[in-house]
Amino acid sequence: LRDARGNVLREDGKMRMWFTSATLGGGGPPHAIQQAVSLDGVKWTDVSPIQISRAYCPTVVKTPHGYMMWYTEPGRYPWVIRHATSPDGRTWSVTEEPVLTISQPWEHDLQIYPCVLHIDGVYLMWYASYLEKNHETTAIGFAASTDGITWHKHPRNPILRPDLSRPWESHYVSSHSVMQLDDGRFRIWYASRKAPPFHNLYFAINTAVWNGREK
């Protein structure tokens, strides 16, 4: 659980984490979201029952009106991003229609890894998609919303893409987390892959900062 700017937020002295669980390849439960709590961020306990089924990579923001979650719905392509609300972070009401779908030329097959902040009354989302149909590259896009449901994608997306000049992030950039720094800048941490064949699901964790000036 994070506050509107992305800082860790404690409740009753504890941290809350929503995570994805799944049984892959064995006919068990598909991707689902559960919750755990921790005092130190290392040992996590009190794992909840499944809160949302068929759900992957959640991000949760606490607002004055309750909790808001965005997550990817996996399954057959195209994967979409959905939205849910909760009064307590345990029982969720899922918005009927997906809130983010493929709509820009660079996007292929999925919308994944939503990361949402709430700055000056506006919801900001960083999300990933395949950059090519061959699924050998991903990139990160950006969208904004006034209510967390209707989103407007940046016309210059993707805002972060693989860089062939850096072999450790030549093909994938995704699985990211963003926070607003005290000086107003935004910092992103993201995972990457080297060129195929992909021997690692992800190869490195990298970081970048946005200074408030567009190129």
MARNU-343198 format. One record per residue: residue in one letter; z, y negated, x negated of N, C-alpha, C in turn. Coordinates in steps of 0.05 Angstrom, whole numbers, plus 5000, padded with zeros to 4 digits. Layout:
<pts>
  res    nw    nv    nu   caw   cav   cau    cw    cv    cu
    A     Z     Y     X     Z     Y     X     Z     Y     X
...
</pts>
This chain:
<pts>
  res    nw    nv    nu   caw   cav   cau    cw    cv    cu
    L  5000  5024  4983  5000  5000  5000  5000  4975  4982
    R  4982  4957  4989  4979  4932  4973  4981  4908  4992
    D  4988  4885  4980  4988  4861  4996  4960  4850  4997
    A  4957  4827  5009  4930  4816  5014  4914  4811  4989
    R  4927  4806  4966  4913  4800  4941  4910  4825  4924
    G  4921  4847  4932  4918  4872  4917  4942  4880  4900
    N  4964  4865  4902  4988  4873  4888  5003  4896  4902
    V  5017  4912  4887  5032  4934  4899  5054  4922  4918
    L  5056  4934  4941  5075  4924  4962  5094  4947  4968
    R  5120  4941  4965  5141  4961  4971  5152  4956  4999
    E  5159  4978  5012  5173  4977  5037  5199  4993  5035
    D  5222  4980  5041  5248  4993  5037  5251  5004  5008
    G  5240  4989  4989  5242  4996  4961  5222  5018  4952
    K  5206  5027  4970  5187  5049  4964  5158  5040  4965
    M  5142  5054  4948  5113  5050  4950  5101  5071  4969
    R  5080  5064  4983  5067  5082  5001  5038  5086  4991
    M  5028  5110  4992  5001  5116  4983  4987  5134  5003
    W  4963  5126  5011  4946  5142  5027  4925  5155  5009
    F  4921  5181  5012  4903  5195  4994  4886  5215  5009
    T  4865  5225  4996  4848  5245  5008  4855  5273  4998
    S  4857  5292  5017  4861  5320  5010  4838  5336  5022
    A  4832  5359  5010  4810  5376  5020  4812  5403  5008
    T  4801  5423  5023  4796  5449  5012  4766  5453  5010
    L  4756  5454  4985  4727  5454  4981  4717  5482  4976
    G  4695  5489  4989  4681  5514  4983  4694  5539  4994
    G  4717  5536  5007  4730  5560  5017  4733  5562  5047
    G  4720  5544  5061  4723  5544  5090  4749  5532  5101
    G  4764  5519  5084  4789  5507  5092  4785  5480  5105
    P  4806  5464  5108  4804  5438  5121  4786  5420  5105
    P  4769  5404  5119  4752  5385  5105  4768  5361  5095
    H  4754  5341  5084  4768  5317  5074  4786  5305  5096
    A  4810  5298  5089  4829  5286  5108  4847  5267  5093
    I  4859  5248  5108  4877  5229  5096  4906  5236  5103
    Q  4923  5235  5082  4951  5239  5085  4966  5216  5070
    Q  4992  5216  5072  5008  5195  5060  5031  5208  5044
    A  5039  5194  5022  5063  5201  5007  5078  5176  4999
    V  5103  5179  4991  5119  5155  4982  5130  5160  4955
    S  5138  5139  4941  5148  5141  4914  5166  5118  4907
    L  5186  5123  4891  5204  5101  4881  5193  5089  4855
    D  5179  5105  4839  5171  5096  4812  5141  5097  4808
    G  5125  5106  4827  5096  5108  4823  5087  5132  4808
    V  5106  5149  4800  5099  5174  4784  5104  5199  4801
    K  5128  5200  4813  5135  5223  4829  5131  5215  4859
    W  5114  5230  4872  5108  5225  4900  5118  5247  4918
    T  5132  5240  4940  5145  5259  4957  5138  5253  4986
    D  5151  5269  5004  5148  5265  5033  5119  5263  5042
    V  5104  5282  5033  5075  5283  5040  5073  5288  5070
    S  5057  5271  5083  5055  5272  5112  5035  5294  5121
    P  5036  5302  5147  5014  5317  5158  4988  5301  5157
    I  4966  5313  5163  4940  5299  5164  4942  5276  5184
    Q  4934  5252  5175  4935  5229  5193  4907  5224  5205
    I  4886  5227  5189  4859  5224  5199  4842  5246  5186
    S  4828  5261  5203  4810  5282  5193  4782  5271  5188
    R  4768  5286  5171  4741  5278  5163  4741  5249  5153
    A  4757  5245  5132  4761  5218  5122  4766  5220  5092
    Y  4755  5200  5077  4755  5201  5048  4759  5173  5036
    C  4772  5172  5014  4777  5148  4997  4786  5123  5014
    P  4810  5124  5024  4820  5102  5041  4830  5078  5025
    T  4829  5055  5037  4842  5031  5027  4858  5019  5051
    V  4883  5011  5046  4900  5001  5067  4911  4974  5060
    V  4910  4956  5079  4921  4929  5076  4941  4924  5099
    K  4964  4913  5092  4984  4906  5112  4980  4878  5121
    T  4978  4873  5147  4973  4847  5159  4997  4840  5177
    P  4999  4815  5186  5020  4808  5205  5018  4824  5231
    H  4995  4836  5237  4991  4850  5262  4993  4881  5258
    G  5000  4890  5234  5001  4918  5229  4985  4926  5205
    Y  4977  4951  5204  4962  4962  5181  4933  4965  5188
    M  4916  4960  5169  4887  4964  5172  4877  4982  5150
    M  4861  5001  5158  4850  5020  5138  4819  5020  5140
    W  4806  5023  5117  4778  5028  5116  4774  5053  5099
    Y  4756  5070  5108  4751  5095  5093  4723  5105  5098
    T  4714  5123  5081  4688  5135  5084  4690  5160  5101
    E  4671  5164  5119  4669  5188  5135  4648  5206  5122
    P  4657  5228  5109  4638  5246  5095  4626  5266  5115
    G  4606  5280  5105  4592  5299  5121  4562  5298  5114
    R  4546  5301  5134  4517  5298  5130  4510  5269  5124
    Y  4490  5265  5107  4481  5238  5101  4468  5226  5126
    P  4471  5200  5130  4485  5181  5113  4515  5179  5118
    W  4531  5177  5097  4559  5172  5100  4564  5143  5107
    V  4583  5138  5124  4588  5110  5133  4618  5103  5127
    I  4624  5078  5130  4651  5068  5127  4662  5062  5154
    R  4686  5072  5159  4700  5068  5185  4725  5051  5181
    H  4736  5042  5204  4759  5025  5204  4780  5036  5224
    A  4806  5033  5217  4827  5042  5235  4850  5023  5233
    T  4867  5022  5254  4890  5005  5255  4915  5022  5262
    S  4939  5013  5254  4963  5027  5259  4987  5008  5260
    P  5006  5013  5278  5030  4996  5278  5050  5003  5256
    D  5048  5027  5245  5068  5037  5226  5056  5050  5201
    G  5030  5053  5200  5017  5066  5177  5018  5096  5179
    R  5025  5107  5203  5027  5136  5207  5008  5145  5228
    T  5008  5131  5251  4990  5139  5273  4968  5118  5274
    W  4943  5128  5272  4920  5110  5269  4902  5111  5294
    S  4891  5088  5301  4870  5086  5321  4844  5078  5307
    V  4824  5096  5309  4799  5091  5295  4780  5075  5312
    T  4768  5054  5300  4748  5038  5314  4724  5056  5321
    E  4713  5052  5345  4693  5070  5356  4669  5073  5338
    E  4658  5051  5329  4633  5051  5314  4639  5046  5284
    P  4622  5057  5266  4625  5051  5238  4624  5021  5233
    V  4638  5011  5213  4637  4983  5207  4618  4976  5184
    L  4610  4996  5168  4590  4990  5147  4571  5014  5145
    T  4546  5008  5146  4525  5029  5145  4503  5019  5125
    I  4486  5037  5118  4464  5030  5100  4445  5010  5113
    S  4441  4988  5100  4425  4966  5112  4409  4950  5091
    Q  4414  4955  5065  4400  4940  5045  4382  4958  5028
    P  4360  4948  5017  4341  4966  5003  4353  4982  4980
    W  4373  4971  4967  4384  4986  4944  4401  5009  4951
    E  4410  5011  4977  4429  5031  4985  4415  5057  4993
    H  4427  5079  4985  4416  5105  4992  4438  5125  5000
    D  4436  5137  5023  4451  5160  5032  4480  5156  5038
    L  4493  5137  5026  4522  5134  5033  4533  5106  5027
    Q  4555  5100  5041  4572  5077  5035  4599  5089  5029
    I  4610  5083  5006  4634  5098  4997  4652  5080  4980
    Y  4677  5089  4978  4698  5075  4962  4703  5046  4970
    P  4708  5041  4996  4715  5013  5003  4741  5004  4990
    C  4741  4980  4980  4765  4967  4970  4767  4940  4983
    V  4788  4935  4998  4789  4911  5014  4813  4893  5007
    L  4809  4867  5004  4829  4847  5002  4827  4828  5025
    H  4848  4812  5030  4848  4792  5052  4856  4765  5040
    I  4836  4748  5034  4841  4723  5019  4833  4700  5037
    D  4852  4681  5041  4847  4657  5056  4834  4663  5083
    G  4844  4683  5097  4835  4689  5123  4809  4705  5125
    V  4798  4713  5102  4773  4728  5101  4778  4755  5088
    Y  4767  4776  5100  4768  4803  5088  4745  4806  5068
    L  4751  4816  5044  4731  4820  5024  4730  4849  5017
    M  4706  4860  5017  4703  4889  5011  4683  4893  4988
    W  4692  4910  4970  4674  4920  4949  4670  4950  4955
    Y  4645  4958  4955  4638  4986  4963  4616  4996  4945
    A  4612  5022  4945  4591  5034  4928  4570  5048  4944
    S  4547  5052  4932  4525  5068  4944  4508  5079  4922
    Y  4493  5099  4928  4473  5109  4909  4452  5087  4905
    L  4445  5082  4880  4425  5062  4874  4396  5073  4876
    E  4394  5100  4873  4368  5113  4874  4371  5138  4891
    K  4349  5147  4903  4349  5172  4919  4356  5196  4903
    N  4352  5196  4876  4357  5219  4860  4387  5224  4855
    H  4404  5205  4864  4433  5207  4861  4442  5207  4832
    E  4427  5197  4814  4435  5196  4786  4447  5169  4779
    T  4447  5150  4797  4460  5124  4792  4474  5114  4818
    T  4496  5100  4813  4509  5086  4835  4513  5057  4827
    A  4518  5040  4846  4524  5012  4841  4545  5002  4862
    I  4555  4978  4857  4576  4967  4875  4565  4943  4889
    G  4569  4942  4915  4562  4919  4932  4586  4904  4942
    F  4581  4882  4954  4603  4864  4964  4596  4855  4992
    A  4617  4854  5009  4613  4844  5037  4638  4828  5045
    A  4635  4811  5065  4657  4795  5075  4658  4796  5105
    S  4683  4792  5116  4687  4794  5145  4710  4776  5153
    T  4709  4765  5177  4731  4749  5188  4751  4766  5204
    D  4743  4790  5212  4761  4807  5228  4764  4835  5217
    G  4751  4842  5195  4753  4868  5183  4735  4889  5197
    I  4720  4881  5217  4703  4900  5232  4674  4893  5229
    T  4667  4868  5233  4639  4859  5230  4636  4847  5201
    W  4619  4860  5186  4616  4854  5157  4589  4842  5151
    H  4589  4823  5132  4564  4811  5123  4561  4816  5093
    K  4540  4831  5086  4536  4839  5059  4523  4816  5043
    H  4531  4814  5017  4520  4794  5000  4490  4798  4996
    P  4474  4778  4999  4445  4781  4996  4436  4789  4967
    R  4453  4784  4948  4446  4791  4920  4458  4818  4911
    N  4467  4834  4930  4477  4860  4923  4455  4877  4909
    P  4463  4895  4891  4490  4902  4883  4501  4881  4863
    I  4528  4877  4863  4540  4857  4846  4549  4869  4819
    L  4550  4896  4818  4557  4909  4792  4541  4935  4792
    R  4525  4938  4770  4508  4962  4769  4510  4974  4741
    P  4501  4999  4737  4502  5011  4711  4487  4994  4690
    D  4496  4997  4665  4484  4982  4643  4474  5001  4622
    L  4448  5003  4618  4437  5022  4599  4445  5016  4570
    S  4453  4991  4565  4460  4983  4538  4488  4994  4530
    R  4503  5003  4550  4529  5015  4545  4529  5044  4555
    P  4525  5062  4536  4521  5090  4544  4543  5101  4562
    W  4568  5092  4559  4590  5103  4574  4589  5094  4603
    E  4572  5075  4611  4569  5067  4639  4539  5063  4645
    S  4523  5081  4635  4494  5078  4638  4484  5086  4665
    H  4500  5102  4681  4490  5113  4705  4508  5108  4730
    Y  4533  5111  4727  4551  5108  4751  4570  5085  4746
    V  4573  5068  4766  4596  5050  4768  4606  5051  4797
    S  4630  5060  4801  4641  5063  4828  4671  5070  4826
    S  4682  5081  4848  4711  5089  4848  4728  5066  4838
    H  4726  5043  4849  4737  5018  4839  4762  5009  4853
    S  4776  4991  4840  4799  4977  4852  4798  4948  4843
    V  4804  4930  4862  4802  4901  4856  4828  4887  4864
    M  4835  4867  4848  4857  4849  4856  4851  4821  4848
    Q  4864  4802  4862  4861  4774  4855  4883  4766  4835
    L  4876  4755  4813  4896  4747  4793  4910  4721  4801
    D  4931  4714  4787  4946  4690  4793  4930  4665  4790
    D  4910  4665  4772  4893  4641  4768  4870  4640  4788
    G  4868  4658  4807  4848  4658  4827  4823  4675  4821
    R  4821  4684  4797  4798  4701  4790  4803  4729  4802
    F  4781  4745  4803  4783  4772  4813  4777  4791  4790
    R  4794  4812  4787  4789  4833  4767  4784  4859  4780
    I  4764  4874  4770  4757  4900  4781  4761  4921  4759
    W  4771  4944  4768  4772  4968  4750  4754  4988  4763
    Y  4737  5002  4748  4718  5020  4759  4713  5043  4741
    A  4703  5065  4752  4697  5089  4737  4667  5090  4731
    S  4659  5105  4710  4631  5106  4702  4624  5134  4692
    R  4598  5138  4689  4587  5163  4678  4566  5157  4657
    K  4563  5176  4638  4541  5174  4619  4516  5185  4632
    A  4495  5187  4616  4469  5197  4626  4471  5227  4633
    P  4454  5237  4652  4454  5265  4658  4445  5282  4633
    P  4453  5307  4632  4468  5322  4652  4497  5313  4653
    F  4509  5311  4677  4535  5301  4681  4556  5323  4675
    H  4567  5322  4651  4587  5341  4644  4615  5333  4654
    N  4618  5308  4661  4644  5298  4671  4638  5285  4698
    L  4656  5290  4717  4653  5276  4743  4653  5246  4738
    Y  4672  5236  4722  4671  5209  4712  4678  5210  4683
    F  4667  5191  4667  4671  5192  4639  4691  5172  4629
    A  4692  5148  4640  4710  5127  4630  4719  5109  4653
    I  4740  5094  4649  4749  5073  4667  4746  5047  4653
    N  4733  5028  4666  4726  5003  4654  4735  4980  4671
    T  4733  4956  4661  4743  4933  4677  4724  4909  4672
    A  4724  4891  4692  4709  4866  4690  4723  4845  4706
    V  4716  4820  4702  4728  4798  4716  4707  4779  4727
    W  4712  4768  4751  4694  4748  4763  4709  4721  4762
    N  4696  4702  4750  4708  4676  4744  4703  4655  4766
    G  4689  4663  4788  4684  4644  4808  4658  4629  4805
    R  4641  4639  4787  4615  4626  4784  4593  4647  4785
    E  4573  4643  4802  4552  4662  4804  4531  4656  4782
    K  4519  4678  4772  4498  4675  4752  4472  4665  4765
</pts>
